[in-house]
Amino acid sequence: MILILGGPRFNTIETAIYRKTLIDFDLPLATALALVQLACTFAMIIIYTRLQNRAVVPPRSAPASDHSAGNRVQRRAKALLLIVTISMLSLLLLPLLALIVDRS
């Protein structure tokens, strides 16, 4: 799939990482390219999130009786967000960590 993205004529960052890892076996450069891609991805996520937060209209405040239910839902949402974030970070960073450990 990675080679389909760039092909022989176009060198995307994904194909550069692939080639440096498997063809040239230049793991330090492949790791550096992967970290650059990861940093760019996180920057885009942060920019998107901030723009999205500006566009969202806050909901009207709930009645006092529904306030505790709203807190419970908000805590569950935060817990789910934390679980998803930790899972995604581990899926993204563990292969890079494996490259660093293998290189040592």
N, C-alpha and C positions, 0 to 999 in steps of 0.2 A: 504494500500500500504506500509506503514512504517513497519508493522510487516512482510511483505513478504521479505523485504530487509534483516532483521536480523534473523527472525524466532526464534524458541525457543532455539537453540543452539548457535547462534552467536549474540553478543551484539554490534551492530554498534552504532555510536553516535546518529543516528536518533531514533533507538529503545530505547536507554537509555533515551533520552529526552521524548519520548512518555510514557515510563513506569513511569518515575519520575513525569510526569505531571498528568497522568490519573489514574495510579494504586496506587502509593505511595503518591501522592499529595504533593511532595517535590518541590515546585515551586522555591525556591532559587537555588537548585542544577540544576533543569531543565533549569533555566535561565542562569546559569553559563555555562552549557554544550552548550546551544544555542549560547552564546557569543563566546565560544571557536571555535565552528564550523564556525561562521561568520568570526572570525579573520583568521582562516585557509583558508577560501574561498577567502577573500580579499587578503591574502598573495599570494595565487596561481594566482589570477588574475593579480596582480602587476608583479609577476615573468614572467608570460606568455606574458604580454604586453611589458615588456622590451626586452624579447627575440625576440618577433615578430618585434619590432622596429629595432632591429639590423639586422634582416634578410631582411627587406624591402629595395629595391633599390629606391632612390628618383627619381621622374619623371624629365625629362628634363624640363628646364624652358620654360614657354610659351612666345609667342611673346608679345610685349608691349600692343597691342590692346586687347588681351585676358586677361590681368592681372586683370582688374576690375571684369570681369565675374568670374575669379578664386577666387577672394576675396569674392564675394557674395556667391559662393558655399561653401567656407570654413566657412563663418559665419553661414550659414544654417546648415552645418554639426556640428559645435560647439554647436549651439542652440539645435539641435536634441540630441546630446550627453548629454547635460545638462539636458534636459527633461527626457531622459531615465534613467540617473543616479539618479535624484531626485525621479523618480517613483520607481525604484528598491530599493533604500535605504528606502523609506517610506514603501514599501511592506515588507521589511526585518525587519525593526526596530519597526514599529508600534505594531506588536504582542508582542514583547519583552517589549515595553513600557507599553502596557496594563497589562502585568503580574506584572510589577513593581508597577504600580499605584494601581492595584487590591490588591496587597500584603500590601500596605501602609494603 
